[in-house]
Amino acid sequence: MKSLPFVFGLMLLASPLHADNQATAAKVVVKPVLSSTVTSSGQPIVLPQKNAQVLVSTYEIPPGAVLPTHKHPFPRYAYVQAGTIAVTNIDTGKTETFRTGDFILEAVDQWHYGANTGTEPVKLLVIDMVEKGAANVVLQK
């Protein structure tokens, strides 16, 4: 029974810490950006079946720049941190424009290219999901 006061003392000490953590957590804001099961061209999202590797990089594309025609053998996701980029899918004939705050689920194994159509650099946070050691960009020859 001597341990009962000790336990109550610990509870009293821990309560303010718990309350501080709750107050901090209450300030966290989660804003959904996107939820999808398909790519931008309507393909089902399929992840690598073996030895998956996640690669994260940033891109900065100057105004007026046009990326070479390319495709991705594995899933690629991009968050537009700044600017405006138009992505033209040659296989579908469709062009989509993405702006600051948009999330892009790039087409897999379809030829496409991007162009900075704005007046400021496009900044992208790019996430690739590949088989370990594999590249995720194939340039059109």
Buried (B, 14 or more C-beta within 10 A) or exposed (E): EEEEEEEEEEEEEEEEEEEEEEEEEEEEEEEEEEEEEEBBBEBEEEEBEEEEBEBEEEBEBEEEEEBEBBBBBBBBBBBBBBBBBBBBBBEBEBEBEBEBEBBBBBBBEBBBBBBBBBEEBBBBBBBBBBBEEEEBEEEEE
